[in-house]
Amino acid sequence: MNPKPYDWLLFDLDNTILDFKKSSIHAFHAIMQENGLERDDSDYALFSSINKQVWEEMESGQINHQELKVRRWDMYAEAKSMNLDSATANARYFQHIRENSFYVDFAKEMLDLTYAHFNLMIITNGLGEVQRPRILNTGLDQYFDHIVISDELGYAKPNTAYFEHCHNLIGGWEKDRVLVIGDTPGSDIKGGNDFGYNTCWYNHSDQLSSEIKPDYEIAHLKELRRILLV
């Protein structure tokens, strides 16, 4: 048997293990229906674009997690010229996402394959009030040695302090024995690269090559098998 190339695998959560996009679409349409508001695919595309922008503002330190919660709904309501209670909409959005979580294709199978051979950690830029129930409801907690959530820590990927905390949890392993796996170049890959970890970009949506270069790039989680030798 070939020796394993890594000892620790640090997995991003959203759209790497759990299909956040699918949960978010469901939650968005439910909220629009609850408020008697029209919605179609273009409306969700607008909300998704705003949400991405607001998360990038949070990751760069321009706003905090609490501001993020209502800012995205304020911006969406303004763009659509509609009246919407942003705090209530966000609370319902969270509830729908907590109650409707879905695995990314082959994610559970990959965890079953890697669990016995590697130490596993979740690294997520998210909110504990949302992420922890999703992790428990899907049974993910049984696979992972550690779960690091940005709003609980006070730092977000790609901040080096976030990865320093992860490395302290890992203990005495050399950095080249750690692989970061995630779908977002600006947080997962940049953060891992800057800290000195190996990185694998899960490019599931066939994005153009990023200026941030990973050690590996895959289009499907099945491709991890050739990297991890499992």
C-alpha positions, 0 to 999 in steps of 0.5 A, spaced: 500 500 500 502 506 498 504 511 504 498 516 504 500 523 502 497 527 508 495 526 515 490 532 515 485 534 511 481 541 512 475 541 508 471 547 507 463 546 508 459 550 503 458 547 496 464 542 498 461 538 503 454 540 503 450 543 497 449 550 500 446 553 493 441 548 493 439 550 501 439 557 499 435 557 493 429 553 497 430 558 503 429 564 498 423 561 495 420 560 501 421 567 504 418 570 498 412 565 498 411 567 506 411 574 504 407 574 498 412 576 493 413 574 486 420 570 485 423 567 479 430 564 477 432 572 476 430 574 483 434 568 486 440 570 481 440 577 484 440 575 491 445 570 490 450 576 487 448 580 493 450 575 498 456 573 495 458 581 495 456 581 502 460 575 504 466 578 500 466 584 504 465 580 511 471 576 509 475 582 507 474 585 514 469 591 511 463 588 515 462 583 521 458 577 521 452 581 525 452 586 519 452 581 514 445 578 516 441 584 515 445 587 509 444 582 504 436 583 505 436 590 505 440 591 499 435 586 496 429 589 498 432 596 495 434 593 489 427 590 488 423 596 491 420 592 496 418 592 503 421 587 507 423 586 514 430 584 513 431 581 520 425 577 520 427 575 513 434 573 515 431 569 521 427 565 517 432 564 511 437 561 517 431 556 519 430 554 512 437 552 511 438 549 518 432 544 516 434 543 509 441 540 508 443 536 502 450 533 501 454 535 495 455 529 490 459 524 492 461 528 499 459 522 504 462 517 500 468 521 500 468 522 507 467 514 508 473 513 504 477 518 508 475 517 515 479 511 517 485 514 514 486 521 515 484 526 521 479 531 518 477 538 520 471 542 517 473 549 516 468 554 514 466 561 514 459 561 517 455 562 523 455 557 528 447 558 529 446 555 522 452 551 521 452 547 527 445 544 526 446 543 519 453 539 521 449 535 526 442 534 522 446 531 517 451 526 521 457 530 519 460 531 526 461 523 526 467 524 521 471 530 524 476 531 529 475 539 529 470 544 527 472 551 526 467 556 524 469 563 523 464 567 527 465 563 533 473 564 532 472 571 530 477 571 524 475 568 517 478 565 511 483 567 508 486 571 515 492 567 517 490 568 524 484 563 522 489 558 519 494 559 525 488 557 530 487 550 525 494 549 526 494 549 533 488 544 533 492 540 529 498 539 534 505 538 531 504 536 524 508 539 519 505 544 514 506 539 508 502 534 511 496 538 511 491 539 505 486 544 504 480 542 500 475 548 498 471 551 492 473 558 493 479 561 491 479 567 495 478 564 502 480 557 502 486 557 497 489 563 498 488 562 506 491 555 505 497 558 500 498 564 505 499 559 511 504 554 507 499 548 507 497 544 500 491 546 497 486 543 492 481 547 489 474 544 488 472 547 481 465 544 481 462 550 476 468 550 471 470 557 473 476 560 469 483 559 472 484 563 478 490 568 479 490 564 486 494 557 484 492 551 488 497 545 488 491 541 485 484 542 481 479 538 481 472 538 478 468 532 482 470 530 489 471 523 486 478 526 483 480 526 490 481 519 490 487 519 486 490 525 490 489 521 496 491 514 494 484 511 497 
